[in-house]
Amino acid sequence: MNFDKSQRMGYGHGGKVRGVRKKSRSHRHSLNDSLEGDVKAFLIDEGQLHTYDDLTKVNPVTPSTVLKCLQARYSAKVFYTHAGCTLVALNPFQPIPDLYSLDVMKEYHCAVQPQEFKPHIFIVAEEAYRNVQGRVEPMNQSLVVSGESGAGKTWTSRCLMKYYATVAASSSLTKSHGTVERIEKRVLDSNPIMEAFGNACTLRNNNSSRFGKYIQLQLNRSQLLVGASVQTYLLEKTRVAGQPASERNFHIFYQMMKGATNEQRKEWRMPCDQSFAWLPNAENTLEEDCFQETVEAMVHLGIDAERRGQIFMILAGLLQLGNVNFRPSSDESQPCDLEEQSKGFLQKTAALLGVPEEELQACLRVRTLRAGKQSALLKPCSLPECSVRRDCLAKVIYAQLFEWLVTFINNSICADKSTWCNFIGLLDVYGFECFQLNNLEQLCINYANEKLQQHFVAHYLKAQQEEYIAEGLEWSFVKYQDNQGCLNLIEGYPAGVFSLLNEECRLNRASDAKQFRARLEKELSDNTNVSWDKFSKRPHFTVAHYAGKVSYQIEGMMEKNKDPVPSEILQLLQQSGNPLLHQLFADRDTENEATRGLSKVVTVVSKFKNSLESLMKILHTTTPHYTRCIKPNPDCRPLTFKTEEVIMQLEACGIVETIHISAAGFPIRIPYISFMQRYGLISNSSRNGLDASNEDNLGSAVADVLGVVLESHASDPTRDVDSEPRSTLVHCGRTKVFLTQAMLDLMEEHRNRVLSQKAFSIQCCWRRHCQRRRQARRQAAVLIQAVVRSWLVRKTVQRWQRAATVIQTNWRKWRALMDALAEAELDDAEDLQEEEDLPALDPILRERGSVQLSSFQEPVIVRGWPMGLALASAPTITVSMTATGFQKMMSVMALLNMPLNRGEYRVETNQFKQGVASIRAQPRGPVKLHFQRSPLLYADMHPAQQFDGVTGFNQILLENN
């Protein structure tokens, strides 16, 4: 049979796509007997279920098959599983050794294809890290960690930060020999502080985040971590002054109670035996109650000892404030009285906060009323109002302190904008919550989770399918749960819960829960996501969230939304003697807050909604990577899997629908022009010659590139071609190329191979050029060396010739002189004898052979044998004077027969005085020869080149036998 090119290659325009695109497999008949048979056949081999590391390989994809695979993997202690474009993480509720070690991090970071490894959170982290400087279009990345409270989001975010601080570390950031901590260490040290001041133990989680945070890890062009910044959302400050049953306050208070030293307790006025009303369940010890770790993190971030002392003084003051209680006064016109045991607590609170005790007491019991420009009126507060003002004081102080800590952390770890170009964002928000009593905090938390779910649905489920249709792919839509109706219920305008709540708070009247419920029922009666229980004693409304229905109590919701802070409290705190507390409220304008109208009040939901919208804008401009944390059981028991709990979470977050679309869809979508700019070199297509406006030319060029890659893939004997049909790898739309991850890997592999070949060709040409240039330089060097050497040889020969001439000339002169001296000394000595009568020598001197010059009258004749010759029959006379060098000089003069007469003495030879006419005369008796080197100048020199026997006069010493 003959096929056209598009059919052979497995791609084409308007081609049919396998998966859910009008396929006639088990997904179309999801309710018939065939599907049930497929499910039973799939589940019959339970021993192999744990081997499915990607749920897209499950066939058929149903909630039952997905649940059984996850349960089998959880039982095998495998806690991460791919679900198409997302990662499913099951919380083991116990430490797993070596699962997050440094070696495991390096293994995933250094892997060429991390996707080939076992599913892990580090795969998601590495994929985002490599995409920052992406292969096609570099973009900022965001890692969204979602799930219920207690599913493991905080731990997952902590592992991600540790991973990036390890793989993106730079030793060059260390300054001043370690005086400034590395940025990676400071980024990691921000975690213990944020968790200590923002996390608490709840019914569902021992380390539940009571605020949302988005951390931007800033990377430079070399993908090195140079800084970070933290954005926080909606701290649950009400927990400071009121904790639900069986829950605890923020961790930092328990850390102070259990980790403080005796000196610190004395300074903070916290005796060991004292109990605090705002510190319930203090007897329970958790892993998070580590005070020393928090203090060390503060030190590393640069919070000095003085500032730390001020922080802990404020926190200790809040604990003392929680023990202050009031009782009704006997006179209604007078303020409430303090309980007897509360007076000491109030005194400690004032001392720790640095405010006057009387003013603090008046601020809690008396409020100031203002009516326009009239003078202020003082009105005693009722007993509930006193408690509200006390709680308000604690909440506003803690909220400002938390905000100051976040600002300080950002100033410590944030890099200058010029030093970084991309970022990886980590989003860790509170999980979906449903308690027995839910109020404004739970409504805002669940609203944030609804926004994140909508982002996931819009990005993965809705936008992808709509794009397939727009690009001409034949696609059958997968049904999914869209939560847009729930979002319209909460944030809609003018008929939405938030808008109606804000409008109610701006009315100048007392809050009425029943009246507000009636208005909600009237305005929202057409919305199917809200319901009412008319027989309930407490006014409430029920919202059908994507994760389940939650009932919200209306009582107290308006007051929490207003979040009023009396001006008396602000004025009191501005006068604080605690420098930090004074700094926190120095910029607050108490006059404006007291006089501005209710219409200008910025409510809690308004601020939270605005901050959440800014967060969503950031997420829309980045490439998201979703990690779904699943809580296996509600009791946080290790390795316990509750199918009802898990299946509810899988259905709520749309895992099954995600698997369907990921299995049949194309997660990578690249415009034609971008595709050709990166992969055009595979088919030697000229990027400059392509017209971006001509889609037909671009489409044919893309087809050529894909044809080369797929033909190479089909002809590779090492690959199992039949294991994956080609039609599932790639599809060409109208303006984009749709690729699976496997096809993208093939494209990158082929591109790298082509680049390697071209690089090899370039290297060959360059090496040939370098070799030729080296050869030319070598030849030139040889020629230069030959010329230089010849010149040096000529110069050397000429110098030798001149030296030889000089030597020969001097040698001839010296030889002539020696001949003359020898002839004069040996043969003509008689002509040198003087005829003067010499006085007879003293016999003693004659025997000694020496004479002392001082014993003679001037002038004195000194005799010596020429050339040191001594005869046995003749006396030996040498000259010995006081100066050692003078004797040698005189001996030389005598040997040379050079008379010297300077008026003091003369030197003459006594050769003929002793009867010797020449040294050639034979000795009169036997002689003994001794050879030694003479110190005289001419003793060892002879003009002849060769000689036989003993020559040289000074080499023979004669002695008597």
Secondary structure as GFF3:
##gff-version 3
##sequence-region A 1 961
A	DSSP	alpha_helix	5	9	.	.	.	ID=ss1
A	DSSP	alpha_helix	33	43	.	.	.	ID=ss2
A	DSSP	three_ten_helix	46	51	.	.	.	ID=ss3
A	DSSP	three_ten_helix	55	57	.	.	.	ID=ss4
A	DSSP	alpha_helix	63	75	.	.	.	ID=ss5
A	DSSP	beta_strand	80	83	.	.	.	ID=ss6
A	DSSP	beta_strand	86	90	.	.	.	ID=ss7
A	DSSP	alpha_helix	102	110	.	.	.	ID=ss8
A	DSSP	three_ten_helix	114	116	.	.	.	ID=ss9
A	DSSP	alpha_helix	121	131	.	.	.	ID=ss10
A	DSSP	beta_strand	141	147	.	.	.	ID=ss11
A	DSSP	alpha_helix	153	167	.	.	.	ID=ss12
A	DSSP	three_ten_helix	171	173	.	.	.	ID=ss13
A	DSSP	three_ten_helix	176	178	.	.	.	ID=ss14
A	DSSP	alpha_helix	183	198	.	.	.	ID=ss15
A	DSSP	beta_strand	199	200	.	.	.	ID=ss16
A	DSSP	beta_strand	208	209	.	.	.	ID=ss17
A	DSSP	beta_strand	212	219	.	.	.	ID=ss18
A	DSSP	beta_strand	225	233	.	.	.	ID=ss19
A	DSSP	alpha_helix	238	241	.	.	.	ID=ss20
A	DSSP	alpha_helix	251	259	.	.	.	ID=ss21
A	DSSP	alpha_helix	262	268	.	.	.	ID=ss22
A	DSSP	alpha_helix	291	301	.	.	.	ID=ss23
A	DSSP	alpha_helix	305	322	.	.	.	ID=ss24
A	DSSP	beta_strand	326	327	.	.	.	ID=ss25
A	DSSP	beta_strand	337	338	.	.	.	ID=ss26
A	DSSP	alpha_helix	342	353	.	.	.	ID=ss27
A	DSSP	alpha_helix	357	365	.	.	.	ID=ss28
A	DSSP	beta_strand	366	369	.	.	.	ID=ss29
A	DSSP	beta_strand	377	380	.	.	.	ID=ss30
A	DSSP	alpha_helix	383	413	.	.	.	ID=ss31
A	DSSP	three_ten_helix	417	419	.	.	.	ID=ss32
A	DSSP	beta_strand	422	428	.	.	.	ID=ss33
A	DSSP	alpha_helix	440	456	.	.	.	ID=ss34
A	DSSP	pi_helix	457	462	.	.	.	ID=ss35
A	DSSP	alpha_helix	463	470	.	.	.	ID=ss36
A	DSSP	alpha_helix	484	491	.	.	.	ID=ss37
A	DSSP	alpha_helix	497	506	.	.	.	ID=ss38
A	DSSP	alpha_helix	513	523	.	.	.	ID=ss39
A	DSSP	beta_strand	530	531	.	.	.	ID=ss40
A	DSSP	beta_strand	540	545	.	.	.	ID=ss41
A	DSSP	beta_strand	548	553	.	.	.	ID=ss42
A	DSSP	alpha_helix	557	562	.	.	.	ID=ss43
A	DSSP	alpha_helix	567	574	.	.	.	ID=ss44
A	DSSP	alpha_helix	579	584	.	.	.	ID=ss45
A	DSSP	alpha_helix	590	595	.	.	.	ID=ss46
A	DSSP	three_ten_helix	598	600	.	.	.	ID=ss47
A	DSSP	alpha_helix	604	620	.	.	.	ID=ss48
A	DSSP	beta_strand	623	630	.	.	.	ID=ss49
A	DSSP	alpha_helix	643	653	.	.	.	ID=ss50
A	DSSP	alpha_helix	655	664	.	.	.	ID=ss51
A	DSSP	beta_strand	668	671	.	.	.	ID=ss52
A	DSSP	alpha_helix	672	679	.	.	.	ID=ss53
A	DSSP	three_ten_helix	680	683	.	.	.	ID=ss54
A	DSSP	alpha_helix	695	714	.	.	.	ID=ss55
A	DSSP	three_ten_helix	721	723	.	.	.	ID=ss56
A	DSSP	three_ten_helix	726	728	.	.	.	ID=ss57
A	DSSP	beta_strand	730	732	.	.	.	ID=ss58
A	DSSP	beta_strand	736	739	.	.	.	ID=ss59
A	DSSP	alpha_helix	741	826	.	.	.	ID=ss60
A	DSSP	three_ten_helix	830	832	.	.	.	ID=ss61
A	DSSP	alpha_helix	843	848	.	.	.	ID=ss62
A	DSSP	beta_strand	850	851	.	.	.	ID=ss63
A	DSSP	three_ten_helix	853	855	.	.	.	ID=ss64
A	DSSP	beta_strand	860	864	.	.	.	ID=ss65
A	DSSP	three_ten_helix	866	868	.	.	.	ID=ss66
A	DSSP	beta_strand	878	879	.	.	.	ID=ss67
A	DSSP	alpha_helix	884	895	.	.	.	ID=ss68
A	DSSP	beta_strand	905	909	.	.	.	ID=ss69
A	DSSP	beta_strand	928	930	.	.	.	ID=ss70
A	DSSP	three_ten_helix	953	955	.	.	.	ID=ss71
A	DSSP	beta_strand	957	959	.	.	.	ID=ss72
###
